[in-house]
Amino acid sequence: MMRYQIDYIDVKNSLKNYIWILKDSHTQEIIVVDPTESSLVQQYCEKHQVKIAQIWLTHWHKDHIGGVPDLIDGSHIPVYGPREELSKIPLITHPLQHENHFKFNHLNVEVLATPGHTLGHVVYFIEETGSLFCGDTLFAMGCGRVFEGSFEQMYHSLNRLAALPTTTKVYCTHEYTLANAEFAVTVEPDNLALKERLKEVQSLRSRHQITLPSTIALELATNPFLRTESVEEFAKIRTLKDQF
């Protein structure tokens, strides 16, 4: 059995959040990524007999940090998150910026800055497990809305992620895959890989099954936002998606 395993909690809220769990099966310790609600994480820990070692935050939006205060109440659980958003997430104990590295047991975690959705958004890349926890920057066949940053920032952030190894598994934070696929086929109606993926996603969602993780390779083949060749083209498609 692999030492490190990735699991998820389906929040079942209107925003379709997932809370990602990275577990060390040797120590029964877990990382919690973007905990929307504390009670769901606490129930998970009791059910699986695991202990929280670290909390990782990608950005300040409430559906990503809502559970943190209760989870760390009276404990010394370290909270990792973007240095740029410390004023909005004062509970961060380990502020991070681009190309910082830290450890979870013997795993090396690399931090990449991906501004656009928010100004300080960061993602977590683990080369050893080929895993990317990317919050709301990159979605399956989509990307996050550009709320605080610029289209240019988001375009460069997505290119940064597109340059990761193609086998990298993409763990984004929302089950937006079906809606993203339905939009993507309007942008690239002749993309056969995209049409095929839309069918697979429709089948999974009709059975209420998760569509994640994706991979960088799959996104390069089917995600119109990763396939744009200029900021202008990206901005045009992102604006169309906002109105879709």
C-alpha positions in Angstrom: 0.0 0.0 0.0 1.2 3.5 -0.8 2.3 5.4 2.3 0.5 8.6 1.3 -3.1 8.5 0.2 -5.5 11.3 -0.9 -9.1 11.3 0.2 -11.9 13.9 0.1 -14.9 15.2 2.0 -17.8 16.2 -0.1 -19.2 19.3 1.7 -22.5 19.0 -0.2 -23.0 22.8 -0.2 -24.3 25.1 -2.9 -20.7 25.8 -4.1 -20.0 22.0 -4.4 -16.8 22.3 -2.3 -14.5 19.4 -1.6 -12.1 19.3 1.4 -9.0 17.3 0.4 -7.3 15.1 2.8 -3.7 13.9 2.5 -3.0 11.0 4.8 0.3 9.4 6.0 -0.7 5.8 6.6 2.4 5.1 8.7 1.6 7.8 11.3 -2.2 8.2 10.8 -1.7 11.9 10.4 -3.5 14.0 7.8 -3.2 17.3 6.0 -6.5 19.1 5.6 -6.7 21.4 2.5 -9.2 24.3 2.5 -11.5 23.2 5.3 -14.9 24.6 4.5 -16.6 23.3 7.7 -15.0 22.0 10.9 -17.6 19.5 11.9 -17.2 17.5 8.7 -13.4 17.3 9.3 -13.9 16.3 12.9 -16.3 13.5 12.0 -13.8 12.3 9.4 -11.0 12.2 12.0 -13.2 10.2 14.4 -14.4 7.8 11.8 -10.9 7.1 10.4 -9.0 7.4 13.6 -6.6 10.1 12.2 -5.1 13.2 13.6 -4.6 16.6 11.9 -0.9 17.4 11.4 -1.2 20.6 9.2 -3.9 22.7 7.6 -3.1 24.2 4.1 -5.1 27.2 2.8 -5.0 28.4 -0.8 -6.8 31.7 -0.4 -9.0 33.7 1.9 -12.5 33.0 0.6 -14.8 31.8 3.3 -15.7 28.5 1.7 -12.0 27.7 2.0 -11.2 28.8 5.5 -14.5 28.6 7.4 -13.6 25.5 9.4 -10.2 26.7 10.6 -11.0 28.5 13.9 -12.8 25.4 15.3 -10.2 23.0 14.0 -7.3 24.7 15.7 -9.2 25.8 18.9 -6.9 25.1 21.8 -4.4 23.1 19.7 -1.1 23.8 18.1 -2.0 22.7 14.6 0.1 24.7 12.1 -1.8 26.6 9.4 0.0 27.2 6.1 -1.3 29.9 3.8 -0.5 32.8 1.5 1.6 35.6 3.1 -0.1 38.1 0.8 -3.4 37.3 2.5 -2.3 37.4 6.2 -4.5 40.4 6.8 -7.5 38.4 5.7 -6.5 35.1 7.3 -4.8 36.1 10.6 -4.9 32.4 11.8 -2.1 31.5 9.4 1.0 30.5 11.4 3.2 29.7 8.5 2.9 32.4 5.8 4.1 31.3 2.4 5.2 32.8 -0.9 6.2 31.7 -4.3 8.8 28.9 -4.4 8.8 28.3 -0.6 9.2 24.7 0.4 8.1 22.9 3.6 7.7 19.4 4.8 4.9 17.0 5.7 6.8 14.2 7.4 9.2 13.2 4.6 7.3 14.8 1.7 8.6 18.0 0.3 5.9 20.5 -0.6 6.5 23.3 -3.1 4.4 26.5 -3.0 3.5 28.3 -6.2 2.0 31.7 -6.3 -1.1 31.8 -8.7 -2.7 35.2 -8.3 -5.8 36.1 -10.3 -8.8 34.6 -8.5 -7.5 36.4 -5.4 -4.3 38.5 -5.2 -2.5 36.1 -2.9 -3.7 32.7 -4.1 -1.2 29.9 -3.7 -1.1 26.2 -4.7 0.7 23.2 -3.2 2.7 20.8 -5.5 4.2 17.6 -4.2 6.5 16.1 -6.8 7.0 12.8 -5.0 3.3 12.0 -5.1 2.6 13.9 -8.4 -0.1 15.9 -6.7 -1.3 19.5 -7.1 -3.8 21.1 -4.6 -4.8 24.1 -6.7 -7.8 25.6 -4.8 -9.7 27.8 -7.2 -7.0 28.6 -9.8 -7.3 25.6 -12.1 -10.5 23.5 -12.4 -11.3 20.5 -14.6 -11.9 22.1 -18.0 -12.1 25.5 -16.3 -10.4 28.1 -14.1 -11.5 30.4 -11.3 -13.2 33.7 -11.8 -10.9 36.7 -11.9 -12.1 38.5 -8.7 -9.2 40.5 -7.4 -6.4 40.0 -9.9 -6.1 40.8 -13.6 -6.7 38.6 -16.6 -3.0 38.8 -17.2 -2.1 37.5 -13.8 -4.6 34.6 -14.1 -3.2 33.7 -17.6 0.3 33.6 -16.3 -0.8 31.6 -13.2 -2.4 29.0 -15.4 0.6 28.8 -17.6 2.7 28.2 -14.5 0.5 25.2 -13.7 0.4 24.0 -17.3 4.2 23.6 -17.1 4.1 21.0 -14.3 4.7 17.4 -15.3 1.8 16.2 -17.4 1.2 13.2 -15.1 0.5 15.6 -12.2 -2.9 14.9 -10.6 -5.0 18.0 -10.2 -7.0 18.3 -7.0 -9.2 21.4 -7.3 -11.8 22.5 -4.7 -15.1 22.4 -6.5 -17.2 19.9 -8.4 -17.7 22.3 -11.4 -16.6 19.8 -14.0 -19.9 19.3 -15.8 -20.7 23.0 -16.1 -17.2 23.7 -17.3 -17.3 20.9 -19.9 -20.6 22.2 -21.2 -19.0 25.6 -21.7 -15.8 24.2 -23.1 -17.5 22.4 -25.9 -19.0 25.8 -27.1 -15.5 27.2 -27.3 -14.0 24.1 -29.0 -16.8 22.3 -30.8 -14.5 20.2 -32.9 -12.3 19.0 -30.0 -12.9 15.2 -30.0 -11.1 14.6 -26.7 -13.3 17.2 -25.1 -16.5 15.7 -26.4 -15.5 12.3 -25.1 -14.7 13.8 -21.7 -18.0 15.6 -21.6 -19.8 12.2 -22.0 -17.7 10.6 -19.2 -18.4 13.5 -16.9 -22.1 13.4 -17.7 -22.1 9.7 -16.8 -20.2 10.2 -13.5 -22.4 13.0 -12.4 -25.6 11.2 -13.3 -24.5 8.7 -10.7 -23.4 11.5 -8.3 -19.8 10.4 -8.5 -16.8 12.7 -8.1 -15.0 13.7 -11.4 -11.7 14.5 -9.8 -8.7 14.4 -9.8 -7.9 15.5 -13.3 -4.3 15.5 -14.7 -2.3 18.3 -16.3 -2.2 16.2 -19.5 -6.0 15.9 -19.6 -6.3 19.7 -19.0 -3.9 20.5 -21.8 -6.0 18.5 -24.1 -9.5 19.6 -23.0 -9.3 22.9 -21.0 -9.9 25.9 -23.2 -8.3 28.2 -20.7 -5.0 26.3 -20.8 -5.1 26.2 -24.6 -5.3 30.0 -25.1 -2.2 31.6 -26.7 -2.5 35.2 -25.4 -3.9 37.2 -22.5 -6.5 38.7 -24.9 -7.7 35.3 -26.0 -7.9 34.2 -22.3 -9.8 37.4 -21.3 -12.3 36.9 -24.1 -13.1 33.3 -23.1 -13.1 34.0 -19.3 -15.6 36.9 -20.0 -17.8 34.5 -22.1 -17.7 32.0 -19.2 -18.8 34.6 -16.7 -21.9 35.1 -18.8 -22.6 31.5 -19.7 
